[in-house]
């Protein structure tokens, strides 16, 4: 079964202005993290060095798990609850910092409901907004001018990314993958497999066989 947390790099079909992550485990937030950004490497001297150092100090001081790719892209792992990890990329350029986090691959069904929900969420978001890549995969993106990259602003923006990805994850999965959830439930019950990471969607399976 295809994993809704699995994605290619954003823009593989044309938009090369971003990078995002991949994950493992169907309907499980565990492993929903990303590796280093892919694509053509940007030379570190094209980034604003003081901003790179400022972000590095912020992450180290708060003991936030992260790696630095190509000298200018921080891949920050944000731990959540519904989605156990969200990988947020902070890419430092000469004039701004691009913020990007992969949330979910293209929904299997009820696209209009999913996208309507995300557009309404955008009205209440701070500095980031939901968008789609050319494959229809769902991301959070934003941009911070260099003068705005302070400890307080980094804390607020990363907090918003985590709150959105963690809060909305199950809603997106339930709406856009409910048929796949039901198939997975039936398969696991028939084999006596664990349903632990499907418990949040039990209400979608009330008419299906239940574990004894």
C-alpha positions, 0 to 999 in steps of 0.5 A: 500500500502506498504511504501518504507520508512518502514524497519526492523532492518538491518540484521534481516535475518542474518547481526546483525552488525547494526540497522536502522529505519522505517517510515510512509506515502507512498512516504512522507519523513515525518516520515522517521525516526527511533527509538532506535536500536533494537537487543541484547543490547551492554554493555556501558563499551564496548564503548569508553567513551570519544568518546561517550561524544565527540559525545554527546557534538557535538550534544548538542552544535549544537542542533541536535535532538538525543537519546542515546540507550544502552549507545553507539548508538546515533540515530540522526534525520537529517532534509531534504527537499525531505525526511523530516527526516533521522535517522542516527545511530552512534554506538560507539565501542572500536575501531571505530564508525559505521555510518548507516542510512536507506534510502529505502526498497527494490525496487518493480521494476527496481532493476538494474537501482536503484542499478546501480545508487547507485553504481555510487553515491558511487564513489562520497561519503565521508566516507559512501557508499550505501549497501543492507541488506539481504532483499534488503533494502537500507542503507548508512553505514560507519565506523570512527576510534576513532582518526577521531571522531572530530567535523569537521569530524562528521559535514562532515560525517553527512552532507554527510549522509543527502545530499545523503539521501535527494538528492537521495530519490526521484530518488530511489522512482521514479525508483523503485516504479513508478508503485506504485506511479501511482496506488496511484495517481489514487486512490487519484484522484478517492477519491479526496484525497490530492496529495501534497506529490506526486507532485514531481512525477506528470510527471509519471502520465500525462496519468492518470486522473488529479484532477479537 
